[in-house]
Amino acid sequence: MRICILCESSRIEEARKKYGRDNILNIELSSTGQKPATHNFCTMVVTQEKADKLIAMKEFVTIQIAEPKDFLEANNLKMIK
């Protein structure tokens, strides 16, 4: 299953520290698709067990089981290119 993880840009370092990974939440987003970024995003394919674990420990982030396009549209966010 695919999960989407979203974090406010102002909390990115806290979230990365919480999850112990520097390589997550690397995609910058905003409502217009222009800088400055207001949020950071990543998506990954995980097992149900891993999804449940990540969802249970969510702090500083929103985590949902969703396809990225649908998730970003629902949150009114666009990738900054």
Backbone as a printed PyTorch tensor [residue, N CA C, xyz], in Angstrom:
tensor([[[  0.8350,  -1.1850,   0.0000],
         [  0.0000,   0.0000,   0.0000],
         [  0.8730,   1.2380,   0.0000]],

        [[  0.3250,   2.3070,  -0.5260],
         [  1.0740,   3.5570,  -0.6140],
         [  0.5850,   4.5150,   0.4720]],

        [[  1.5550,   5.1160,   1.1680],
         [  1.2250,   6.1420,   2.1500],
         [  1.8350,   7.4610,   1.7120]],

        [[  1.1840,   8.5350,   2.1150],
         [  1.6670,   9.8870,   1.8550],
         [  1.9380,  10.5470,   3.2010]],

        [[  3.0740,  11.2380,   3.2800],
         [  3.4700,  11.9120,   4.5100],
         [  3.6680,  13.3890,   4.1950]],

        [[  3.0530,  14.2410,   4.9870],
         [  3.0750,  15.6860,   4.7790],
         [  3.4850,  16.3750,   6.0710]],

        [[  4.3430,  17.3770,   5.9450],
         [  4.8200,  18.1210,   7.1130],
         [  4.9130,  19.5950,   6.7490]],

        [[  4.5600,  20.4640,   7.6870],
         [  4.7760,  21.8840,   7.4760],
         [  6.2770,  22.1220,   7.3840]],

        [[  6.6960,  22.9490,   6.4760],
         [  8.1300,  23.1970,   6.2730],
         [  8.8150,  23.6950,   7.5420]],

        [[  8.1020,  24.4250,   8.3490],
         [  8.6900,  24.9540,   9.5870],
         [  8.9990,  23.8550,  10.6040]],

        [[  8.4540,  22.6460,  10.4020],
         [  8.6560,  21.5410,  11.3560],
         [  9.4630,  20.3950,  10.7590]],

        [[ 10.0670,  20.6170,   9.5940],
         [ 10.7280,  19.5400,   8.8600],
         [ 11.8670,  18.8980,   9.6490]],

        [[ 12.6900,  19.6990,  10.2790],
         [ 13.8210,  19.1270,  11.0190],
         [ 13.3410,  18.3030,  12.2080]],

        [[ 12.3020,  18.7480,  12.8910],
         [ 11.7440,  17.9830,  14.0080],
         [ 11.2070,  16.6350,  13.5330]],

        [[ 10.5240,  16.6530,  12.4010],
         [  9.9560,  15.4150,  11.8700],
         [ 11.0510,  14.4420,  11.4500]],

        [[ 12.0600,  14.9320,  10.7690],
         [ 13.1600,  14.0570,  10.3500],
         [ 13.8700,  13.4600,  11.5560]],

        [[ 14.0410,  14.2550,  12.5940],
         [ 14.6840,  13.7540,  13.8110],
         [ 13.8050,  12.6960,  14.4830]],

        [[ 12.5100,  12.9490,  14.5340],
         [ 11.5710,  12.0060,  15.1600],
         [ 11.6240,  10.6460,  14.4750]],

        [[ 11.6730,  10.6510,  13.1360],
         [ 11.6850,   9.4080,  12.3780],
         [ 13.0960,   8.8650,  12.1660]],

        [[ 14.1190,   9.6370,  12.5680],
         [ 15.4930,   9.1750,  12.4720],
         [ 15.9980,   9.0140,  11.0490]],

        [[ 15.4390,   9.7980,  10.1400],
         [ 15.8290,   9.6930,   8.7260],
         [ 15.9280,  11.0800,   8.1100]],

        [[ 17.0520,  11.3430,   7.4730],
         [ 17.2460,  12.6280,   6.7950],
         [ 16.7520,  12.6120,   5.3580]],

        [[ 16.4510,  11.4250,   4.8460],
         [ 16.0970,  11.3110,   3.4270],
         [ 14.5900,  11.2730,   3.1860]],

        [[ 13.8000,  11.6900,   4.1590],
         [ 12.3510,  11.7360,   3.9630],
         [ 11.8930,  13.1860,   3.8290]],

        [[ 10.7080,  13.3410,   3.2850],
         [ 10.0710,  14.6550,   3.1630],
         [ 10.9210,  15.6150,   2.3260]],

        [[ 11.4120,  15.1380,   1.1960],
         [ 12.2910,  15.9340,   0.3450],
         [ 11.5700,  16.7230,  -0.7470]],

        [[ 10.2920,  16.4960,  -0.9320],
         [  9.5570,  17.1770,  -1.9990],
         [  8.9060,  18.4380,  -1.4200]],

        [[  9.2640,  19.5810,  -1.9770],
         [  8.7210,  20.8590,  -1.5000],
         [  7.3890,  21.1530,  -2.1700]],

        [[  6.4560,  21.6860,  -1.3870],
         [  5.1080,  21.9870,  -1.8720],
         [  4.6670,  23.3810,  -1.4490]],

        [[  3.7090,  23.9200,  -2.1970],
         [  2.9940,  25.1340,  -1.7970],
         [  1.6380,  25.1070,  -2.4890]],

        [[  0.7660,  25.9910,  -2.1080],
         [ -0.5690,  26.0120,  -2.7150],
         [ -0.5280,  26.4780,  -4.1650]],

        [[  0.5200,  27.2230,  -4.5230],
         [  0.6230,  27.7480,  -5.8860],
         [  1.6040,  26.9820,  -6.7650]],

        [[  2.4510,  26.1400,  -6.1480],
         [  3.5140,  25.4770,  -6.8960],
         [  4.7360,  26.3740,  -7.0660]],

        [[  4.7440,  27.4980,  -6.3750],
         [  5.8510,  28.4570,  -6.4170],
         [  6.4950,  28.5220,  -5.0360]],

        [[  7.7980,  28.8810,  -5.0190],
         [  8.4830,  29.0960,  -3.7390],
         [  7.9080,  30.3180,  -3.0610]],

        [[  7.9230,  30.4000,  -1.7820],
         [  8.5620,  29.4940,  -0.8370],
         [  7.6780,  28.2850,  -0.5240]],

        [[  8.3270,  27.2080,  -0.1440],
         [  7.6050,  25.9990,   0.2340],
         [  6.9140,  26.2160,   1.5820]],

        [[  5.7020,  25.7310,   1.6750],
         [  4.9700,  25.7790,   2.9420],
         [  4.9180,  24.4040,   3.5950]],

        [[  5.1240,  23.3590,   2.7770],
         [  5.0650,  21.9760,   3.2510],
         [  6.1230,  21.1310,   2.5460]],

        [[  6.4530,  20.0300,   3.1800],
         [  7.3200,  19.0260,   2.5670],
         [  6.5680,  17.7110,   2.5550]],

        [[  6.8990,  16.8660,   1.5740],
         [  6.0910,  15.6880,   1.2850],
         [  6.9760,  14.5170,   0.8720]],

        [[  6.4980,  13.3190,   1.1500],
         [  7.0820,  12.1130,   0.5590],
         [  6.0040,  11.0390,   0.5120]],

        [[  6.2710,  10.0320,  -0.2720],
         [  5.3580,   8.9090,  -0.4030],
         [  6.1920,   7.6390,  -0.4280]],

        [[  5.6440,   6.5640,   0.0800],
         [  6.3510,   5.2910,   0.0560],
         [  5.3660,   4.1370,   0.0420]],

        [[  5.8380,   3.0220,  -0.4820],
         [  5.0480,   1.8000,  -0.4950],
         [  5.4880,   0.9730,   0.7080]],

        [[  4.5270,   0.6090,   1.5440],
         [  4.8240,  -0.1230,   2.7770],
         [  3.7850,  -1.2220,   2.9980]],

        [[  4.0960,  -2.1070,   3.9140],
         [  3.1310,  -3.1260,   4.3240],
         [  2.1010,  -2.4910,   5.2480]],

        [[  1.0120,  -3.1780,   5.4740],
         [ -0.0080,  -2.6920,   6.4090],
         [  0.6020,  -2.5000,   7.7970]],

        [[  1.4510,  -3.4310,   8.1970],
         [  2.0930,  -3.3530,   9.5180],
         [  2.9420,  -2.0910,   9.6500]],

        [[  3.7380,  -1.8040,   8.6320],
         [  4.5840,  -0.6070,   8.6570],
         [  3.7300,   0.6570,   8.6110]],

        [[  2.6720,   0.6550,   7.8150],
         [  1.7720,   1.8140,   7.7470],
         [  1.1500,   2.0810,   9.1100]],

        [[  0.6790,   1.0290,   9.7600],
         [  0.0730,   1.1840,  11.0850],
         [  1.0790,   1.7550,  12.0840]],

        [[  2.3210,   1.2750,  12.0190],
         [  3.3670,   1.7530,  12.9270],
         [  3.6500,   3.2370,  12.6960]],

        [[  3.7970,   3.6320,  11.4310],
         [  4.0720,   5.0380,  11.1140],
         [  2.9080,   5.9370,  11.5130]],

        [[  1.6970,   5.4970,  11.2340],
         [  0.5130,   6.2930,  11.5830],
         [  0.4010,   6.4580,  13.0980]],

        [[  0.7210,   5.4000,  13.8470],
         [  0.6370,   5.4510,  15.3070],
         [  1.6330,   6.4360,  15.9130]],

        [[  2.7900,   6.6040,  15.2790],
         [  3.8050,   7.4860,  15.8590],
         [  3.8560,   8.8590,  15.1900]],

        [[  2.8110,   9.1880,  14.4320],
         [  2.8480,  10.4680,  13.7250],
         [  2.8490,  11.6380,  14.7070]],

        [[  3.8400,  12.4590,  14.5310],
         [  3.9680,  13.6950,  15.2800],
         [  4.6430,  14.6590,  14.3230]],

        [[  4.1480,  15.8450,  14.2310],
         [  4.6300,  16.8650,  13.3040],
         [  4.1910,  16.6020,  11.8640]],

        [[  3.5460,  15.4690,  11.5750],
         [  3.2140,  15.1080,  10.1990],
         [  1.7730,  14.6260,  10.0840]],

        [[  1.2670,  14.6640,   8.8500],
         [  0.0120,  14.0250,   8.4900],
         [  0.3800,  12.8190,   7.6490]],

        [[ -0.1510,  11.6590,   8.0010],
         [  0.1200,  10.4360,   7.2470],
         [ -1.2180,   9.8190,   6.8650]],

        [[ -1.3660,   9.5250,   5.5700],
         [ -2.5900,   8.8920,   5.0840],
         [ -2.2540,   7.8340,   4.0550]],

        [[ -3.0910,   6.8100,   4.0210],
         [ -3.0060,   5.8230,   2.9590],
         [ -3.7270,   6.4370,   1.7730]],

        [[ -2.9700,   6.7660,   0.7200],
         [ -3.5530,   7.4720,  -0.4190],
         [ -2.5820,   7.4750,  -1.5900]],

        [[ -3.1110,   7.7640,  -2.7520],
         [ -2.2790,   8.0030,  -3.9300],
         [ -1.8240,   9.4640,  -3.8820]],

        [[ -0.5780,   9.7390,  -4.2520],
         [ -0.0460,  11.0970,  -4.1380],
         [ -0.8900,  12.1740,  -4.8140]],

        [[ -1.3380,  11.9300,  -6.0240],
         [ -2.1250,  12.9460,  -6.7370],
         [ -3.3880,  13.3020,  -5.9630]],

        [[ -4.1070,  12.3000,  -5.4890],
         [ -5.3350,  12.5330,  -4.7280],
         [ -5.0420,  13.2400,  -3.4090]],

        [[ -3.9800,  12.8230,  -2.7470],
         [ -3.5890,  13.3990,  -1.4640],
         [ -3.2630,  14.8860,  -1.6180]],

        [[ -2.4490,  15.2130,  -2.6150],
         [ -2.0710,  16.6150,  -2.8170],
         [ -3.2690,  17.4680,  -3.2080]],

        [[ -4.1280,  16.9510,  -4.0660],
         [ -5.3320,  17.6940,  -4.4470],
         [ -6.2280,  17.9450,  -3.2370]],

        [[ -6.3880,  16.9260,  -2.3900],
         [ -7.2400,  17.0720,  -1.2030],
         [ -6.6820,  18.1100,  -0.2230]],

        [[ -5.3580,  18.2790,  -0.2270],
         [ -4.7250,  19.2540,   0.6600],
         [ -4.4000,  20.5710,  -0.0400]],

        [[ -4.8750,  20.7190,  -1.2890],
         [ -4.6810,  21.9350,  -2.0740],
         [ -3.2000,  22.3410,  -2.1660]],

        [[ -2.3570,  21.3430,  -2.4850],
         [ -0.9240,  21.5900,  -2.5860],
         [ -0.3930,  21.1340,  -3.9370]],

        [[  0.6670,  21.8190,  -4.4050],
         [  1.3110,  21.4960,  -5.6720],
         [  2.8220,  21.4180,  -5.4590]],

        [[  3.4540,  20.5430,  -6.2530],
         [  4.9040,  20.4340,  -6.1860],
         [  5.5610,  21.6960,  -6.7220]],

        [[  6.6490,  22.0980,  -6.0800],
         [  7.4560,  23.2100,  -6.5670],
         [  8.4950,  22.6200,  -7.5120]],

        [[  8.4970,  23.0950,  -8.7420],
         [  9.4330,  22.5460,  -9.7450],
         [ 10.5320,  23.5220, -10.0550]]])
